[in-house]
Amino acid sequence: QVQLVESGGGLVQAGGSLRLSCAASGRAASSYAVGWFRQVPGKEREFVAAITWSAGSTYYLDSVKGRFTISRDTAKKTVYLQMNSLKPEDTGVYSCAPTYSSDYRRPQSYKYWGQGTQVTVSS
């Protein structure tokens, strides 16, 4: 069984911050890495960030570098996405997913997704 539960979304003004959490259990907790993606209606899922469980190596979408930080707590099997200096274009449904692939940026590398959490950034 693969289970992920996201939390932490909400409505924030531009320039504000949010921290998303992704709690993994079952097979999701033994994956190679976890990725965060976001999606807005009518568009494809967009890679935001990924982190490997063992080494903690991190990968980011260029437009969020310096503003977002992905981290993990291996004891709690939870991955966090700290989002600072938020912009209206960061609005979307943010979902996390486990992967056994090193091709972190492709949605096709992920099979199971959490339910997602809405992030809305007002201007």
C-alpha positions in Angstrom: 0.0 0.0 0.0 1.2 3.5 -0.9 -0.1 6.4 1.1 0.8 10.1 1.2 -1.0 12.8 3.1 -0.3 16.5 2.2 -1.2 19.4 4.5 -0.3 23.0 5.0 -1.9 24.7 2.1 -3.9 27.9 2.3 -4.5 31.5 1.2 -1.6 33.9 1.6 -0.7 37.3 0.3 2.2 37.8 -2.1 5.5 37.8 -0.2 4.1 35.5 2.4 5.2 32.0 3.4 3.6 28.6 3.8 5.1 25.2 4.8 3.6 22.1 3.2 4.0 18.6 4.7 3.9 15.2 3.0 3.6 12.3 5.4 4.5 9.0 3.7 3.5 5.5 4.9 3.6 2.0 3.5 5.6 1.6 0.3 5.8 5.3 -0.1 8.1 5.5 2.9 10.6 3.1 1.2 10.9 4.9 -2.1 14.1 6.5 -3.5 12.8 10.1 -3.4 9.8 12.2 -3.0 8.8 15.0 -5.3 6.4 18.0 -5.1 4.5 19.1 -8.1 1.8 21.7 -8.6 -1.0 22.0 -11.1 -3.5 24.6 -12.2 -6.7 23.9 -14.2 -6.0 23.3 -17.8 -2.2 22.8 -17.4 0.1 19.8 -16.9 1.6 19.0 -13.6 4.7 21.0 -13.0 7.7 19.8 -11.1 8.6 22.0 -8.1 11.1 20.2 -6.0 12.4 16.7 -5.1 14.5 15.2 -2.3 16.1 11.8 -1.9 15.4 9.9 1.4 18.9 8.6 2.0 21.3 11.4 1.0 18.9 14.3 1.2 19.9 15.5 -2.3 17.6 18.3 -3.5 16.4 19.4 -6.9 14.3 22.5 -7.7 12.4 24.2 -10.5 14.5 27.2 -11.5 11.8 29.7 -10.7 11.5 28.6 -7.0 15.3 28.3 -6.3 16.2 30.6 -3.4 12.5 30.9 -2.3 11.5 27.3 -1.7 13.3 24.7 0.5 12.6 21.0 0.5 13.6 18.9 3.5 12.9 15.6 5.0 12.6 14.0 8.4 13.5 10.3 8.0 12.3 9.3 11.4 8.9 10.8 10.8 8.9 9.8 7.1 7.7 13.3 6.3 8.9 15.7 3.6 8.4 19.4 3.9 8.3 22.2 1.4 9.0 25.6 2.9 7.8 28.3 0.6 8.9 31.9 1.1 8.4 35.1 -0.9 5.4 33.6 -2.5 4.1 35.0 -5.8 0.7 34.8 -7.5 2.2 32.5 -10.1 2.9 29.9 -7.3 -0.8 29.3 -7.0 -2.0 25.8 -7.6 -2.8 22.4 -6.1 0.5 21.0 -4.6 0.8 17.2 -4.5 3.6 15.0 -3.4 4.5 11.6 -4.7 7.2 8.9 -4.2 9.5 7.7 -7.0 12.0 5.0 -7.6 13.4 6.9 -10.6 16.2 9.4 -10.7 14.3 11.3 -13.4 12.7 13.5 -10.8 11.4 16.2 -13.0 9.0 14.1 -15.1 5.5 13.4 -13.7 5.7 10.1 -15.5 8.3 9.0 -13.0 5.7 9.0 -10.3 2.8 6.6 -10.0 1.0 7.3 -6.8 -0.1 10.8 -5.7 -1.5 12.3 -2.6 -4.8 14.1 -2.6 -3.1 17.5 -3.0 -3.4 20.7 -1.0 -4.5 24.1 -2.4 -2.1 27.0 -2.3 -3.5 30.4 -3.3 -1.3 33.5 -3.4 -3.2 36.8 -3.8 -1.6 39.9 -5.3 
